Amino acid sequence: MDLKARLHQDLRAAMKAGGKVETSTLRLLLNAIKTREVEKRGELTEPEILQLIVKESSQRRESIQQFRRGGREDLVLREEAELQVLEKLLPKAMTPEELLAKAREAIAATGAASVKDIGKVMAYLMPQVAGRADGKEVSHLVRQELSGGA
C-alpha cells in the first residue's frame, strides 16, 4: 500500500476511534499533500510526501519553541501531540554511519570533487534519505566530506 493510501486509512481509523488530535493532524497533512499536488499538477511521489511530512514536523518543532518562549503551554501541548502523530509516519531515522555511507556513495555516483559540487550531490542524495535524515545534517556531512573530511 502506498503512503498516501495509508494516510487515508489511518484517517478513517482515527475518526472511528474518536482521536481528535490524530484526525485533525492527518486531515491537515492530507490537505497539504493535495495543495502540493495542485501546485505540481500531478501526484506526489513517496519521497515527496515524506519530505512534506518532515517539513510539517519541522514547523511543529519551531512552533513548540515559539510557544514555550511565549508561555503558551496549552499550545505547546497541542503542537507536541501533532508532532507525535507526524513522527509515527516517518521511517526509522538513519544512523550517522548509514548516512555517511550514503553520502560517500552519492559523492562517488555524481563524480563530485569539491564543495562547488554540493548541489548535485544533495539533489542525488536527498530523495534517498527523505524522512530518515535532517536536510541540514545531510548538507553539513556532504560539505565536510567534499572539503576533505575536515
C-alpha positions, 0 to 999 in steps of 0.5 A: 500500500502506498503512503498516501493510501495509508494516510487515508486509512489511518484517517478513517481509523482515527475518526472511528476511534474518536482521536481528535488530535490524530484526525485533525493532524492527518486531515491537515497533512492530507490537505497539504499533500493535495495543495502540493499536488495542485501546485505540481499538477500531478501526484506526489511521489513517496519521497515527496510526501515524506519530505512534506511530512518532515517539513510539517514536523519541522514547523511543529518543532519551531512552533513548540519553541515559539510557544514555550518562549511565549508561555503558551503551554496549552499550545505547546501541548497541542503542537507536541501531540501533532508532532507525535502523530507526524513522527509515527509516519516517518521511517526509522531515522538513519544512523550517522554511519548509514548516512555517511555511507550514503553520502560517500556513495552519492559523492562517488555516483555524481563524480563530485570533487569539491564543495562547488559540487554540493548541489548535485550531490544533495539533489542525488542524495536527498530523495534517498534519505527523505524522512530518515535524515535532517536536510541540514545534517545531510548538507553539513556531512556532504560539505565536510566530506567534499572539503576533505573530511575536515 
